[in-house]
Amino acid sequence: MPRLRQTLRMTVLSAALLLLCGVSASAADLGVGSVTASSLRLRAEANTTSSILATAAEGDYAIVKEEAGEGWYKVDYKSITGYMSADYVNLSTTLEADLGYGRVETEGSSLNVRTGPGTDFDRVEILYDGAVVKLLGMENGWYKLDHKGSVGYASSDYIVLCQDESGRRSDETVAVSSLAQELISYAKQYLGTPYVWAANGPNSFDCSGFTKYVYSHFGYSINRTASGQLQNGVPVSRSELQPGDLVFFHNGKSSSAATHVGIYIGNDEFIHASTNTYNVTINSLIGTTYDRKFVYARRLI
């Protein structure tokens, strides 16, 4: 019976999509799926023996990308692509709900945001590759989205789900986190190494010599001075700090953009070649002199 109900549901859906083809343009995603089971496993492949990527709760949403056959949907759930049993997913072509964040992927070109879900609607604005938007729902293969207060619709062909406003997908975050932890573990090997001005390591470091040395070990070529390293990577706010980010400080006296640099390791702490203790050490960003002197952060990984 579940398979028969699923077949009838997909027949009706297919007919509806044919009627809407003039509005849907080239949008590929079938719609939004609501999980109807108390828990539903997201599988790596379309079968019950493949590895489990995540477990969705009843009422969770997933973007249904295509039918995978044999009663399975290929879906994007919390920015993880996998497969869910169609028997426990209620598919809707139109839904207003908090779907999280999406990242524009246009391979360098632009994406039109329109007043409605189709190419016949007026253009609201233009988004470029890498832009992150808040997803408010989906209608006939088009995302309803909010970009910096401007609400409109864009084809789901060119937007991928991401984990949060950082723009990363969950699988990308895992990879970055793993590399960041390796980098931090490597940096900690030098705890206690003496601070010497202009030293490049490994027997002694100054602050930027230490960060350059650590990043170079992982194949990253960055500038030599603290101010120079402000030109590397991309800027991030203090509230967005992730392990592996460079953190910069200013003593309030120099004309340089930054006078000190370290590597953020999480839990409001960073590792650096300190001019206070004259060795490589770990300090807190909270309630210390570094709290007041913090000025910038950059992300390389």
Secondary structure, DSSP 8 states (H G I E B T S, - for coil): -HHHHHHHHHHHHHHHHHHTHHHHTT----EEEEE-SSEEEEESSSSTTS-EEEEEETT-EEEEEEEEETTEEEEEETTEEEEEEGGGEEEESEEEEEEEEEEE--TTSEEEEESSSSTTS-EEEEEETT-EEEEEEEETTEEEEEETTEEEEEEGGGEEEESSTT---HHHHHHHHHHHHHHHHHHHTTTT-BB-TT-BSSS-B-HHHHHHHHHHHTT----SSHHHHTTSSEE--GGG--TT-EEEE--SS-SSS-SEEEEEEETTEEEEEETTTTEEEEEESSSSHHHHHEEEEEE--
